[in-house]
Amino acid sequence: MTTETPHVLISGGGIAGTALALRLVEQGIRTTVVERAEAPREGGQVVDLRGASRVVAEQMGLMPGIREYQLHEKGIAYIGSRGAVYARMSMEDYDGKGAVAEIEIARGDLHRVLLKRLDEASGAAPGLLSLRYGEHIAALEQNDDGVNIAFASGAADRFDLVVGGDGVHSATRRMGVGPEEDFSTYLGGYTAFFSMPTPAGIEPGWFTMRAVPGVAVGVRPGPDPDTSMVLVMIRMDRHPALRRDRAAQLALVRRMVSAAGWHAPAMLAALEQSQDFYFDELVRIEVPDVSHGRVTLIGDAASSGSPLSGMGTATALIGAYLLAAEIAASPDDVVAATSRYATAIAPFSEAGQVLPGGGIRFMVPRSTVGSVMSQWVMRVLVSRALRPTMKRMVGGGQNTAPALPQNDPVGHH
């Protein structure tokens, strides 16, 4: 192996892994990406770009593609028991720093933009990229000179650096850093997403939420006006058996959506036909040091405040940007590069742990009395006088994230 032109293995072909691959290939660094899924994952929640993540998207040349798929959400509306709106938070009133930002895009569409840019970059530099779906790391062993990898397919190879971008339940983190339970904290609930035909009566462009004891259900606009994304947040004690039991996950979501009323019949009909159902526990991931020699972590594998933070995609893009910059700055010393990256990403990871309003306890009441109180509180909070407070509460860490370093070794587009 030669340390002058490192070969980097990225485990996980999602937002973080694809963004990192793009930046590395642009810098002439040989890159292999393995993704467990057989094809790019479609669907997923709507994500927003603001602050540092928007700067990164601009400097990565992603904005033209993002503008093509950008959603035009007007804001968030809260629905009471009789189907009437009792509070609104418009994007314009909060200058794009409320629950809805100026730039919103479906996760699947952002991934599509990244893959297109990666295809262009690899086409301009043949031989630098290997993108392998239906493959994942089965075992890894690092030493002073590199990392030996055994793949699930039976293949084996050796790399200068391995980057785990394989999400909250990262297998790369487990094999190269430590067990999941050392870094994971349960946040009091579960979340589910799936798409549905836009129900009649939903205001176009508005993210509409309804909360009842134990569950909050939302209908969010999608790229196609005829299709919306359902968001379900369930407040409950942790049940580890749910993690791999799809039938139990579906049964729980059916029961809780039914309890919410409102558009429950249409939601449940869509759930039965859903091809993009996603379910997971809400957890915080905190890895004190994401640099472990020749194994390092980015995205949710390194740090996550859960989907409640609204910072997962932002931190993934920023992490990919910073890590690629450090590798490009010292390609002959990837260990030093990952150490500098760990220092650079730390403040962004900390910002990504911020949960708006205190997390699920604020969003999902436990009792009927709690529901009445939360509606009253929300009416007060969305008043003009308290808008500055709400910007801080619901904007999460993105509104307060630190600025990017000024010395960018990768350069600007």
Buried (B, 14 or more C-beta within 10 A) or exposed (E): EEBEEBBBBBBBBBBBBBBBBBBBBBBEBBBBBBBBEEEBBBBBBBBBBBBBBBBBBBBBBBBEBBEEBBBEBBBBBBBBBEEEEBBBBBBEBBEBBBBBBBBBBBBBBBBBBBBBBBEEBBEEBEEBBBBBEEBBBBEBEBEEEBBBBBBEEEEEBBBBBBBBBBBBBBBBBBBBBEEBEEBBEBBBBBBBBBBBEBBEEBBEBBBBBBBBBBBBBBBBBBBEEEEBBBBBBBBBEBEEEBBEBEEBBBEBBBEBBEBBEBBBEBBBEBBEEBEEBBBBBBBBBBBEBBBBBBBBBBBBBBBBBBBBBBBBBBBBBBBBBBBBBBBBBBBEBBBBBBBBBBEBBBBBBBBBBBBBBEBBBBBBBEEEEBBEEBBEEBEEBBEEEEBEEBBBBBBBBBBEBBEBEEEBBBEEE
